[in-house]
Amino acid sequence: MNANGKGPSTKRRAGSRSAARKASRPTSVKPTAGGRSGNSAARTKQNGSDGRKRNIMIACVIIAVLVVSLVIGGIVMSQRGKTKEHIETLDVIDNPDQGFYRPSFVALSQDGVKASKPIYDGFALYHLRVDISAFSTAAGGTDSELTDAALDGLESVVEFYEERERSIILRLAYDKNYGGKKDQEPSVELMTSHIRAVSEVLNRHTDALTAVEVGMVGPWGEMHSSKLATPEVITALTDAYLTALEERPVLVRTPKMVYDYLGITVNDIDGYVEPDGKSKRLGLFNDGYLGSENDLGTYTDREREVGFFGGRKNLPYGGEVVVPDSKLHDIDKCVREMALMNLSYLNYEWNSEIVQKKWQKSKYTEKCGKDSLYYGQSAFTYIRNRLGYRFLIKVDRLGSTEDKTSIDLTAQVDNVGFGYLTRKKTVEMLLVDAGGDIAGGGVVSREWQGSGITARLDAPDVAAGEYRVYIKVHSGGRYPIRFANKDIYDETLEANFIGTLTI
């Protein structure tokens, strides 16, 4: 366990990893067949020579025409860059907003906060389970507004993870110590007031916030069993979050809770066109995942509902895998639905019999799917490397214009993960000189969400020579995204090496 984590990088020098270069290959020439001699052989040699000359002349004409065409088009490349190979690494990549999470328990009181604040190597996502039982008489506390000390304490916990560039999912509950007790809630009016107060804190830290789970009601805040776990109450709590919380997704426990909010039923979802508005930030968390045919009461019509919610690609989806003897989480059965539902996150610790034992012992094979790179790897490795987004970049063009005033980049970005990038990110191109200093570059996009990258940037006023080119994807200089190509990421720059360019 690492108690410190990593903070935002301020260095402006590249790492020492050298670029991989392919050796040039000599052109092979096939020998002529037969054993002619004398004049016949001489004529054959002369004819071959004349033919080669004609071919060379034709080639020169074709090249000249191409050059003229490119000059007219204004896109003559003085030299094409040398780019990285499109090969996926099997490495763990702890990108923001996804992956196996670790729980983090937080208790608010009238006087402040108590929190464990764990940080684990290889885990970028943390599930903040916030106990607010002190503010409910039914839970042994006192019905009251959240105090400034409690809110300041909660903010300090959020800042702890934000400073270390870790992502958080947050859930509030009145179940003391998350002990599994029902009917611990205060009035609906006080619960919605608590939501508004907490949302004010979270709105100052949206870069760190993957999503909120509405929670509040029932054992562990899982939105069932309590007398107040009614459609009317849950809709009111959901609306309070969607109204008070800016930008980020809001997740509820079952599809029916989404239908109730939208004013529809499961019978209306085929072909349903959702109006624009805050409801498009409303998604699911599933703490009965793969536990039974209906995920312990989660689904009414699993196949139809998976199709409907799988289309909500702007939202994270995840939860807890349960019931160790269920066959639904066998690796050859579960991966198809994981992809259909855009699975983003799972609890690493529950159920450990499945995640840390069953999936570690199981193998990904041809029976499971077509990802041949993972044949023979553990089910855990495969699922870990597919939770959320996982980007591979393939550069189609990297070069400078004839007059050296611009740099052109065209690249494909393939997402091999189950899920999607659920927020807009900034993309920058960086040029690094032989000394490791950033010589130039610029912003390519401020609203990138995983599409291909096309850019033309002004070339820097630098000395002629070879430069290393990087793509950096981030949120305000923090929370960088590493692509999944082999040997692509520079830890110091927090950027992805895509090739070299001669200017």
Sequence and secondary structure as in RCSB ss.txt:
>XXXX:A:sequence
MNANGKGPSTKRRAGSRSAARKASRPTSVKPTAGGRSGNSAARTKQNGSDGRKRNIMIACVIIAVLVVSLVIGGI
VMSQRGKTKEHIETLDVIDNPDQGFYRPSFVALSQDGVKASKPIYDGFALYHLRVDISAFSTAAGGTDSELTDAA
LDGLESVVEFYEERERSIILRLAYDKNYGGKKDQEPSVELMTSHIRAVSEVLNRHTDALTAVEVGMVGPWGEMHS
SKLATPEVITALTDAYLTALEERPVLVRTPKMVYDYLGITVNDIDGYVEPDGKSKRLGLFNDGYLGSENDLGTYT
DREREVGFFGGRKNLPYGGEVVVPDSKLHDIDKCVREMALMNLSYLNYEWNSEIVQKKWQKSKYTEKCGKDSLYY
GQSAFTYIRNRLGYRFLIKVDRLGSTEDKTSIDLTAQVDNVGFGYLTRKKTVEMLLVDAGGDIAGGGVVSREWQG
SGITARLDAPDVAAGEYRVYIKVHSGGRYPIRFANKDIYDETLEANFIGTLTI
>XXXX:A:secstr
  SS        B  S                 S   HHHHHHHHHHHHHHHHHHHHHHHHHHHHHHHHHHHHT 
 EEEE EE    B  S    TT EEEEEEEEEEETTEEEE     TT  EEEEEEE GGG GGGTS      HHH
HHHHHHHHHHHHHTT EEEEEEE SGGG    S    HHHHHHHHHHHHHHHTT TTTEEEEEEEESSGGG S S
STT SHHHHHHHHHHHHHHS SS EEESSHHHHHHHHT  GGG TT    SSGGGGEEEEEEEETSSTTTTTT S
SHHHHHHHHHT TTS  EEEE  TT STTSHHHHHHHHHHTT  EEESSTTHIIIIIIHHHSB  TTT S GGGT
TSBHHHHHHTTSS  EEEEEEEEEEETTSSEEEEEEEEEE SSS   S EEEEEEEE TTSBEEEEEEEEEEESS
  EEEEEE  S  SSEEEEEEEEEBTTBS     BTT EETTTTEEEEEEEE 
